[in-house]
Amino acid sequence: MDSKHFDNVKNQIGRCGIWCGSCVVGNGTLKDLAKRSEHIIGGYGVDEWGAKDFDGKEFMKGLASIQSIPVCIGCLKGGGNTECRIRPCVSNRRISDCMECGDVKSCKNIEALQKVRTGALRVGMLAKTENDKANRQQLVEKWTATIRSKCPQCGA
C-alpha cells in the first residue's frame, strides 16, 4: 500500500465507526494491487498465453480502470459517500461516531448504519464497537498492528 495514502486515513475513524485505515480504497492497497497485477501479467505475458477463456485485454482494461479510481480521503476530510445520512446525524449530535450515541436502538439511520458496517466487516475492515473503551489513538495503534500482522508487505 502507498504509505502516503495510508498516512492520510490512518487516524480517521469515520462517523459510522469504521476505521478508514482498513479500507483498501482509502489506504491505497487496491490501486497498488491493480498496478502490481498489471505489471506481473504484462511482464509474464499471461494476457497472451493464459487460459483459453481468459480475455487478457479486457482484464488489463479492468486493472487500468481500478487504478483510475480516486483514493478516498475519508469522510472526516470530505471524502466517502456524499449521500451518507450517518455523517450529518453524528455531526448534529456533536459526537465522534455512532458508537458514542445513546440512541442506537431508536436510530432513524440504523438500517444504513448496519448495512455499511456489515459490508465493511465482511471484507475485513475494522470498526469500533459499543464495547471499545480505548481512546481513538489506542484503537488506531491496535488496528495498525492488526493490519501489519495480516499484511507485512503493506506500508502501514
N, C-alpha and C positions, 0 to 999 in steps of 0.2 A: 504494500500500500504506500501511497505517496505520503511521506511524513508531514508535508505542509498541509495537505487536506486533513489528515488526522489531527494535527495540532489545532486546526480551525474548529473542529467539532468535539474534540475530546473532553472539554469541560462543560459541554452542553447536555443537560437533561431537559428534554422537551416538556412542554406543558402537559403532555399526556403521561409523563413519567418515563418515557423511553429514552435511553442513552444514545444520543446522536453518534457517538464514537463507535458504536457497534453496528452502524448502518453501512453496508458495503457501497452504497451510492455516495453518502456523505464523507466517508473516510477514505475514498479513492480506490478501494480494493477492486470494485467492478471494472473501473476504467483500466486499472493496472492488469488485471487478469485478461481482459479482452486484448490489450496490447501485446502481452506476453504470448497469448494463444495465437494471435495473428502472426507474430514473429516465428514461432515454432512451426506452425502449419505451413506458412510460406517458405520457411527455410528448409524444411524437410520435403517440401513438395507434396504433402499429403493431399492437398486440394486436387492434384493431378492423378495420383495413383491410389487414392483411398478406396474405401468400399464402393461397390458398384452403385449403390443407392445414395451415395454421399455427393451432394451438389456443392463442391468446393467453392465455386464462385459465389453462390448465394450465401454460404456460410461466412465467407470472408466479408461480404457486404454487411451481414449481420454483426460481425465483430466491429467493423468500422462504425456502424450505426450505434452500437453500445458505447464506443469511445467518444461519440459526439454528445452523449447525454451529459448535461452540465452537472458538475459536482454540487451536491446540496450543501448550503452553508448552515443549515439548521434553522429551526423556527425561531429561535431566540435572536437570530440575526436577520430575520426576514425571509428565510427560505421555507421549504416544506409546502404542504398543501395550502393553497390560497383559499380554499373553501372550508378549511378547518373550523369547526364550531367549538372545539375544546379551548383553543388559544384565547379567544376573546372572553370566554366564560371564566377561565383561570385569572386572566388579567383584571377583569372586573371585580373579582373576589380578593384581589391583592394577595394571592398565594403563589408559590413557585410552580406547583404542578397539582394534578388531580389527587394525588395520594395524600395531599395535605388538607383536602376538603372533607368536612364533616357531613356533607350531604350526598355522598356517593350513592346511597340506596335510593334517594328520591331524585337523582340527577336526570335532567331532561336530555343530556348528551350521553347517557350510559351506553346506548347501543353503539354510537360512534366510537366511544372510548374502548369498549370491548372489542369491536371489530379491528381497530388499529393495533391494539395491544396483542390480540390473539394472532394476527398476521405477523407482527414483529417477532413475537416469541417463537412462533412456528419456524421462522427462518434463522433463529439463533441470536436475535438481538437481545440486549439486556435492558431491563426496566426496573424501576423502583416498585416496591410493593408496599402495602399498608404496614407491614411489619418492619420495614427498613428504618432503623433508628440512627444509623450512622449519618454524619453530615455529608453534604454533596461531594466534598473533596475526598473523603474517605471512600465513598461509593465509586467515584471515578478511578481512584487508585486501585481498588479491588477489581473493578471491571477491566481496567487496562492490563492488570496481571492475568486475568482470565483470558483476554484476547491473545496476549503473548503466549500463554501456555497452549492455546489451541492452534496458533499460527505463528511459530517462532520466526519465520521469514518476513512477517509483516513488520512494518516500520513503527508500530505502536510503541 
